[in-house]
């Protein structure tokens, strides 16, 4: 059985979708959810779905090996960032090369980089009158949103779209494709 560890910072709808997708799988399962916010809704979602979860501090993540030790003890086949906003330290990247993936709510390389997450992305897309957007699933490296692209899916936009409607369209793509792409990456 393949082991997936999910990192999330907020509500955790993508994390919940991934957990539910693999719940009855004989191929893979989410074994742990980690969050950098002790009150993040994702921790409650994980608990409700009987998945262990741990919150950690910036010091645990960046200035010590505490999170790295947790990960090593979990033996993940894949680490999935589902709305996790911190840059990954090289100490973790070096131990898990090509085993950490992220989803971004735009078609990278557009609208990527530090500070480009959630509504910031969607508002920029509307401001720039883009005719399409989408999702990008990519490997994580030492820079925000610059790892090798695994998968992209587009959605068309109209002049009537708002940042809220763009977010909804992007979420639908995330929910439909992220678990399937995780499964494909694990089968490689």
N, C-alpha and C positions, 0 to 999 in steps of 0.2 A: 504494500500500500504506500503510495506516494504521500509525502507529508508537506503541507502548505502552512506557512506562517504569514499572517496578514498584519500589516501595520496600517493604522488609521488614526486621524486626529480629531474627527468630528462625529457627525451623526451616524455614520456607518451603514448607510443604505447599500453601498456597493459591497462592503464586507458581508452584510447579511445575505445579499444575493449570492455571493460566492459560497458562503457556508451552506446555504440551502441547496445550491446546485450540486454540491458534492456530498450532501448528507446521506444519500442512499447509494453512493458510488462504491464499487468494489475496486476502483482504481486509485482514488485519491481522497484525502480528507483535510479539512482545516483543523490543525491540532492546537493552534494558539493564536490569539489576537493580542497585539501589543499597541499601546497608545501612549503618546506623550502628554496626554491630558487626563488627570485622574477622574474628572467628572464627564468625560466624553460619553455621549449616548451609545457609541459603538461598544463600550464595555458592558452596558446593560443588554444590548442586542446579543452579544456573544454569550453572556450568562443565560439568557432566555433560550438560546439554542444549544446549551450544554457544551460550549466550547470554553476552555480555560482562557483567562485574559489577565494581563498584567499592565499596569501603568508604570511609567518611568520618568525620570527627570532629565533635564538637559545634561546634567553632570553624569548621570548613568550612561547616557548615550555618547557624549562627546569626550568627556574627561576621564572616563574609567572604562574598564572592560565589562561592566555589569551587563549591558545588553548583549554584548558579544558572547559572554558566558551563557546567558539564557539561550541564545540562538544555537550555540554549539551543543548544548544539552538537549535541544529539540530535534537535531538532525534533519533540518528541512531540506526537501528536494527543491523547493522554490519558496522565495520570499516575495510577497506581493504587497505593493504599496497601493492602497485604495483610499486616496484622500489623505495621504500623509505628507506634511508640508516641510519637514526638515530635510536638509541635505544629508546624505548618508556619509559617515566618516570612512576614510580609507581603510581603517583597521577592520571594518566589517566587509567592505567591498573586496579586500584582498583575500579574506577567508572564504567568501562566497562568490567567486568570479562567475559572471553570466548566470547567476542564480537569483538575481533580484530584478523584478520588473515593476513598472509603474504604468498607470493610465493617466493621460493628460487630456483635458477637455477642449482640445483644438487640434488642428492639423499641423503638427510640428514640421518644420522649424518655426512656423508662424506662431506668435502669441505664447512663446515659451520663455523660460528663464525665471530668475528670482522675482517674486511678487506676482507672477502670472498664475493665478489659481482661481477656481470658482468664479464668482461674479465678476472679478477683475477681467478675466478672459472674455466673458460674454459681453460685458459692456464695451470693451475695446473692439470686438467684432462688429457690434452695432454701430459704434462711432465711426468705424472705417468703412461702413456700408459694404461689408463682405456679402457675397452671394452664396457662399457655402462655408460650412465649418464641419466639425466632426470630432472623432476621437483618435488618439494615437496611443498604442501600447508599445512600450520600448524598454530595453534593458537600462538599468541604472548604472551610471558611472559617477565620477567625481564632480561633474558639473550638472546643474539643473537642466533637465529635459534635453540632454545632448547624447544620450546613449543610443545605440543602434535601434532603428525602428523594426518592430516585429510585425505590426498590423496597423492599418489605418482604415477608417470607414467614414465616408462623407455623408452629409445631409444638406439639402438645398435650403436656402433662406429666401425670404421675400421682404419687400419693403415694409410690410406690416409687422414683421417680427420685432420683439423687444428682447432685452437681456433675459427676462423671465422665460419667454417662449423658446429662446435659443437654449437656455439651460435645460428646459424640459426635453427638447429634441435630443440634446447631447446625453442626458441621463438615460433616455430610452436606448440609445446606442450602447451606452456603457452596460446596462442591465442585460441586453441581448448578447453582446459579443465578449465581454471581459471573461466570464467563466469559461466559455468555449475556447478562447485563445489560451487561457491558463492551461487547460487540458491539453491542447495541442503542443504547447511548450514542454509540458511534462512528458509527452510521448516521444519527443525528439531524442 
